Amino acid sequence: MNYTKLPGTTINVSNICLGTMTFGQQNSESEAHSQIDYAVENGINFIDTAEMYPVAAREKTYGETEKIIGAWFKKTGKRDEIVLASKVAGPNRGLPYIREDLRYNRETIKLSVEKSLARLQTDYIDLYQLHWPARKSNMFGQLGFTIQEDEWQDNFQEILETLQELITEGKVRAIGVSNETPWGIMRYVEESRKNNLPKISTVQNPYSLLNRSFEVGLAETVYRENIGLLAYSPLGFGTLSGKYLSGERLPESRLHLFPNFTRYNSEQSKHAIKLYADLARENDLHLVELALAFIRQQSFVTSTIIGATTLEQLKQNINTHSVILSDEILKSINTIQQIHPNPAP
C-alpha cells in the first residue's frame, strides 16, 4: 500500500480509502467490521463516511453507518490508527429528519459535528467535509449548469469561520468539500486567503472511466490550488467490475437496489464498458484492475474510495493497489474515451 499526505496537512493517508455507505443497509454490523478489519490488515488507514449514510438515505437507517464505525473503534481501540473522514449533509436533498435547518451555518455545522462524534465514539474527525453545495448547481457528476430559482445566500466566510472554531477546539483536523464545482472550490479558496481561514484540503467527487468530467475544469483547479481529489464511484456502481456484461439480473446489486442510478446502466455506458473490458483482457488484466489503476495514476488523485458489499469484492479491489498501466494502455483508454466521452455523468 502506498501513502500520501492530505494536501496542506501532515496527515498520511493510504491511496485506497474504505467507503462505507453500504454499512447498515446492504451490510450488517458484523460484515462491516470484517471489512474494516481486512482493510486495516492490508494497509488501509483511511475510512470515509457521512452523517446521512447508509445509502439510500432514509429516516429509519439515518446515522447507522457512523454508529457501526464507532462500535468498531470501541471494540478494537484502534481509533488512533485510522484517518477518519465524515460529511455534513446540506439542503436541497429532502432530508428533514437529519436537521430541521439543513443550511450550512454555525449552528447547523456544530450540531452535526457533535452528533457525528457521539455516533462515532470519538473526540475528533480527521477530515470533515461539506457533502454537497448549499446552492443549486450541477453536482453528483451532472454535466452542465442550469440556472434555477435559488434562495441560497453566499456565506462561505461563515462556514470557514465555523470550521476554524472546530479545528481550534480539536474536534476537526482538516476540511474538505464534496460534489463541488470549480467556482465553489475557488470561492472557498478566496475566502480562506482573504480572511486567513482554513483552506480546504480535498474535494470528493465522482471519477471513473465512465465519468471523467472532473478533468474538464476541476483538475486544473485542484492542481494549481494544491487540493486533492478523493475519487468516489471509481467502479461506476460496480459496472466496471464487468459483472453486468452478461445481462444477468443481480437482485442484490446496487443497480437493482437503486434504479435511480440509471446513468451507469445506459446503452452508452454498456458499450464503453465492453471496450474497456476487451482492453483489459488483451493486456492480461481484470477490468477492475484497469479501472482502479487508471484513477490511481492521475496526479490530482489523493485517494480512491472503494466500497464493497462482500469481503471478496473488497479483497479484489485492494489487490489492485500495485497494478501500473503502461503508457500504451493509457493511450488506448483515452481512445475509448474519445469514442464514448463520459457516458455516465
N, C-alpha and C positions, 0 to 999 in steps of 0.2 A: 504494500500500500504506500502511495506517495502522499505527502502532506505539503500544505502551503499555508500562508497566513491570510486571514481575512484582511483585505486591503485596508491600510491605515491603522492596523492594530497589531498587537503581539500575540493574537490568538491563533494557534495552529489547528488546522482542520484537515481531515482526510479528504482526498479528492473524490471520494464517494460519500454521499450523505444518505442516511437512512430516512426515507419518507414514511410517515406513519398514518396517513389519512384513512387507512383500512382498519386501524386498531379500534375495536369497539363496535364494528358492524360486520365487516367481512372476516375479521379475525377476532377470536376470543382473547381474553387477557393472557391465558397460558400460551396461546400461539404467538401473541405479540411478544411476550417475554422471551420465548425461544428465538424469535427473530433478532431481538436486541442482543441476546447472549451470543448468537452466532456472529452477528455483525461486529461486536466488540472483540470477540476472539480472533477475528480476521482483520483487525487493524482499523476498523471504522470507529472514529471518536466523535462523529458529528451526527446529531439527530434533529430533524425538523418536524415541528408540529404546529398546531394553531388552536385558538380557543374554540373555533366553530367545528372542529373535527369530532367525529368522523364524517366522511362524505358518503352519501348525500346528506347535507345538513338538515337536521330535524330536531325539534324540541326534546323528544324522548331520549336521544343519544347525545345531546349537546354536552361537550366537555369530557366525554368518556375517554377520548384518546389521551388527553393530558393526565387524567386520573390513572390510566394504565401505566403510563411512563412514570408517574410519581410512585406508584406501587413498586415498580422495578427498582427505583432509586432506594426506596425504603428497605426492600428485601436484600439488595446486594451491597448497599453502602458505597456504590461507585459513582456517586454524583460528580465528584471532582475529576473523574476520568473522562467526562463527557462534555462536549461543547453543545449546549442546548439552544435551539432556536425555536421561537414561537411567534405568533402573529395576533394582532388585534383586528377584529372584524370591523368593517366600516358600513356606511349607508348604501342604499340603492340595491340591496340584495334580499330584502324581505325577511329579516331575522329578528323580529321584535322580542323574542324570548331571551336573546343574549343581553341586550340592554334596551331600556326604554328609549334612550337617546343614542343613536348609532353614529352620530357625527364624531369626528376626531377633535377633541379639545382636552383641556387639562383634566377636567373631572372624569370624562369617559375613559381616557387612556389610563389614568391612575387606577380607576376602578377595575378595568380589565386586567391590568398587571397584577393587582392584589388577588383577584380570583384565580388567575393562572398560577401564581406562586403557590396558592393553597392547594390547588388540584395536583400540581407537580411535586409537592412536598419538598420545596427548595426555597432558598433565600434569594436566589438571583437567576436571571435568564441571560445567557451569554450574548445572544443576538435577538433583539426584539424588532419585529417588522410590522409595517402597516400592510394589511392583507390586500387591499386594492385602493385605488384613488377614491376620495370622497366625492369628487366631481364626476359627472357623466362623461366617459371617454371610451376610446377603443381599448378594451382590456381583455384579458384571458386569451390573448393571441389574435383577437379580431383585427383584420386589416381595415384600414381606412377610418377616418374620423368623420362622424356625422354630427352636425350642430343640433343640439336638443335644448328644450327648455330646462333650465338648471338653476336651482335656488342656492347652489353652493357658493360659499364665500371664501376667499383666499385667507387662510390662517396658517400658512407654512411656518411663520415665525413662532406662533403659539405652540404648535406641535413640537418643534425642535426645542423650545424652552422647557416644555414639559418633559421631554426625553432627557434633557440635560439634568433636570431635577432628579429623575430616576437613576441616572448614572452617578450623580453625586451621592445619592442615598445608598448606592451599592446594589440596587435591585436589577440594573441592566448594565451590561458591559459595552455593547456595541449596538448600532441601529441599522436597519435596512428597510427597503420598500419591496413591494411585490406587485406584479401586473401593472407596472408603470410604463410611461411613455418618455421619450427624450425630453419633452417640455417639463413634465413633472419632476424628473430627476434634476434637471437644471434649476428649477425653482428651489428645490431643497439645497442644492449646492450654493446657489446665490445667497439664500438666507443664512446659510452656515458661514460663508465668507464675510458677509456684510455685518453680522451681529456676533461673530466669534462663538458660534454654537456648534454642537457636534455634527460631524459630517457623516452622511450615510456611507456605509461600508459595502453594502451589497444590494443587488436587485434580484428578486426571484421571479423569473418569467418563463413561459414555455419555450423550449428549444429542442428540436429534434430534426431528423432527416425529413420529416413531413411538414415541419414548420420552422423555417429559417428566417422568419420575418424580423427577428432580433438583429440580424445583420444589416438591415436597411438603414436605421438611424441610431439604434441603441448601441451597437458595437463600438462605433467611434466615440459616442458619448462616454461610455464606461472606460474605454481605453484612455482617453485624454483626462478624465477626472479620477482615475485610479479607483474604480468601483468594480467589484467582481460580480459576475453572473452566477447565481445558483440556478442551474437549469432544471426545471421540472417537466414532467411528462416526456422524458427522453425516449421512451418506447411507445409514445402515442397510444396510451391506454392499453398497452400490450400488443397492439397491432404489429409493431416492429419486432416482435418475437417470432413472427411467421405463423402463429397458431391458427390464424383465421384464413390462411390461404386456401385451405381445402373447402371452405364454405360451410364447414360443420358448425352447428349452433352449440355454443358452450354456455349452459344455463347459469353457471357461477361466474362467468366472465364479467368484467366491468362494462363492456359494451352492451351486454344483455341487461345487467342490473341498472345501468344508467343510460338509457336510449337517447337522452338529450345530447350526448356527445357524438352526434352523427358525423361531425367533420372527419373523424378518424375512420369512418366506415363509408366514405364517399367513393364513387367509382374512380375518381382521380387518385385518391389515396391507394385504392387497391392496385391500380396499375403501377403506381410508383413503388409500392411495397414489393410487388413481383419483380421489378427491375433490380431493386436493392438486394432482394433475396438471391437472384441469379448472380449478381456481382459477388456477393459473399461466398456463394458456393464455388464460383470459378477460382476463388482465392483461398479455398480450404478454410473458410471462416463460417461461423454461425452468424445468422442475421443479427442476433443480439450483440455479438462481438463487434460487428461492423458499426451498428447504430451507436453503441456507447463509446467505442473508441473514437469515433468521429467527433463527438461532443468534447471528450476529454482533451483532444488535441487542439482545440480552439483556444487561443491565447487569452481571450477575455473570460473564459470559464474558470471560476474558482473551485466549484464542486458540482457534481451531478447528483441530483436527488433521485434515488431509486426506491420504489415501493413494490412490495410483492404480497400476494395473498397466500403463498405457500413457501415453505422453507427451501424447497427445491428451486423455485424461481429465484429466490434471494441468492442462493449459492451460485446459480448460473450467472446472475448479474455481477456479483462480487468477483467471480473468477475472470471477468474480462479486464480487470484493472491493469494487467501487464501487456495487453494487446496494443500494438502500434501499427498504424496503417501507413503503407508506403505512399510516396508522392503520386505514383501511378494510380493507386486505388482512390486517393483523394481527388485526383483529376476525373476519374470515372464517376465518382459521386457527384461532382459538380456538373458533369454532362447530364446525368439523370435529373438533377435539379433544374437544369435549363429546359428539359422536356416537360417536366411536371413541377413547376415552381410553387412551392408552399401549398400543396394540395389540402392540408388540414390546418388552416389558421384558426 
